[in-house]
Every structure is written in structure tokens, then in C-alpha cells.
Amino acid sequence: MSRNRKSGQTMVEYIIIVVIIAIAAIAIFGIFGDTIRQKLGGAVSELGGDTGAAATAVGETGDSQQWLKDLGSDGAGSGNGN
């Protein structure tokens, strides 16, 4: 009987932890949702819409990783929106 009780207690503790993590994730996405949406939208348009602009921007900087770090707040690679 005691073992079943401890197993149930452990299950409830895990459920509480998962709920807390889910609430935190929802809060974070609520706060930063617009920024994430802008950056993803800009990145998608750069990668899928105008392939020449992305290649030109990477070619000008010489380093694709640096270009990704310099993405502006609109996600278009302007580098001045952060």
C-alpha cells in the first residue's frame, strides 16, 4: 500500500513540474512572440522569397554565421534593429 502511495505522489510531482514548465513557456512566447515572429518571417522571406538578396548579403559580409548574428529586429538582415 505504501509503495502505490509513493508512486502516485511521484506522478503528481512530475505533473506539477510539467505544468510549471508549460506555463513558463507560454509566458515566454507571449512576451517574445512578436519578436520571434518578425525574425522568422524575415528569415523565411530571405531564404525562400529572394534568394539573391541572401546570397548577396552573405557575400558582402563574407561569413554567413556573422550575417545571422546581425539580423535586425525585422529579420531582414539590416543589422541595426537590435
C-alpha positions in Angstrom: 0.0 0.0 0.0 2.8 2.4 0.9 4.6 1.8 -2.4 1.5 2.7 -4.5 1.1 5.8 -2.5 4.7 6.9 -3.2 4.3 6.1 -6.8 1.2 8.3 -7.0 3.0 11.1 -5.2 5.9 10.9 -7.6 3.5 11.1 -10.6 1.8 14.2 -9.1 5.1 15.9 -8.6 6.1 15.2 -12.3 2.7 16.6 -13.5 3.2 19.7 -11.4 6.7 20.2 -12.8 5.4 19.8 -16.4 2.6 22.3 -15.8 5.0 24.9 -14.4 7.3 24.4 -17.4 4.3 24.7 -19.8 3.1 27.9 -18.1 6.6 29.4 -18.2 6.9 28.5 -22.0 3.5 30.1 -22.7 4.6 33.3 -20.8 7.9 33.5 -22.7 6.2 33.0 -26.1 3.6 35.6 -25.1 6.3 38.2 -24.2 8.7 37.5 -27.1 6.1 36.2 -29.7 6.2 39.3 -31.8 10.0 39.4 -32.0 10.2 35.7 -32.8 7.5 36.1 -35.5 9.3 39.1 -37.1 12.7 37.3 -37.2 11.3 34.1 -38.6 9.2 36.0 -41.1 12.3 37.9 -42.3 14.4 34.8 -42.4 11.8 32.9 -44.4 11.4 35.7 -46.9 15.2 36.0 -47.2 15.6 32.2 -47.7 12.6 31.5 -49.7 11.5 34.7 -51.4 14.5 36.5 -52.7 17.5 34.1 -52.9 19.7 36.7 -54.5 19.4 39.1 -51.5 20.5 36.4 -49.0 23.4 35.4 -51.2 24.5 39.0 -51.7 24.3 39.8 -48.0 26.4 36.7 -47.1 28.8 37.5 -49.9 29.3 41.1 -48.6 30.0 40.1 -45.0 32.0 37.0 -46.0 30.6 35.0 -43.1 27.1 33.5 -43.0 27.3 33.0 -39.2 28.1 36.7 -38.7 25.2 37.6 -41.1 22.8 35.5 -39.0 24.0 37.2 -35.8 23.5 40.6 -37.4 19.8 40.1 -38.2 17.8 43.1 -37.4 14.6 43.2 -35.4 12.6 42.8 -38.7 14.7 39.7 -39.5 15.7 41.1 -42.9 19.4 41.3 -42.2 19.6 45.0 -41.7 21.7 44.6 -38.6 20.5 47.9 -37.0 17.3 46.8 -35.2 18.8 45.1 -32.1 
